[in-house]
Amino acid sequence: MKKIMLIVPSLARGGVERVVSVLSKEFNQSYQVFVVIYHGPVEYKTYGKLINLETPTGSFIRKIMNNFDRIIKLKRLINETGPDYIISFMGNLQPILTFSPLIVSVHSNPDYFPKFYRKLFLKTIYKLPTVKKVITVSRGIEKKLNSNYGLKKTKTIYNPIDLKLIKQKMLARRPVDFDYILAVGRLSREKCLDILINAFVKSKIKNKLKLIILGEGKERKNLKQLINKLDATEQVLLFGKVDNPFIYMKYAKFFVLASKSEGLGLVIIEALACGTPVIATNCDSGPSEIINHEKNGLLVPVEDEDALRRGMEKLFYNVKLYQKLKENAAGSVKKFDIRNTNKDWIKLFQDMDNSP
């Protein structure tokens, strides 16, 4: 049985980490799987063998030392386990510097990477011969890597969802006893949740339902202050992390993503899989590859508070449009199921095996 090593900094709740969990489950059926993390927490179940390098983040000196510690520990682990395929998700510097043949996965719009990162990684390190393939999670990202950074050894494989698992999670009890719309994601500036909150509070629907936001992050304090300033503590609810976001997606009137940048937008796919229409900003990459405007969702301009407000009002009051989007939602994302995207990974492995 061939071996696959999946490397990710941690398994904290997040889109990339959820992808690693789903992939480990699917790969474990045909391969011997090793999931390697640099540190905790572990908030997602993985399949195969989980290995923690125990190199936690900390002070500036600790971060520098981690580079050496992780490279040494990874190289030793690779030599001991002998994986046939290594896939690195986030924190790609240390795995690449083991100089072992590997695949790296890019989950974000590269134009938003720090300047030094673009020069060091995209224009230099990712072009090393040991980097066999750069996997992107959307065609928008792949196009940017090709045209803006001269990276040619790229391939798009969409982030997977586990439809079977989602259906099981949707059997849970309704989480709240009131009507609401939903946003899910890290509480960070690029998610533009302040724009969403302002748009919602200024909308005609604020007294018809509530806005629930799931997730944690550095912007919690600022968002809380904004909600207080707008006197919207009864309408806008920050619920933090939850174990089962899918049940919230199922019962939401609709789902909203207000980001100015996305790689793909996994939460959009998940919300649609739950049968819930979506309003999303039309980022450079991601949402437009999922949403067919006015077929399974609505696309609105990025960082446009008024357009977002109008979109929410349109979806709430236009009953005919709403029903159409809801009927099309679940069926529109079947191609993202792990049983379909796994075929792309198998094809990639086969091509690598047959390459000189």
Summary of the structure (lengths in Angstrom):
residues: 356
radius of gyration: 20.7
end to end distance: 21.9
largest distance: 64.3
contacts: 1206
relative contact order: 0.11
helix: 45%
strand: 19%
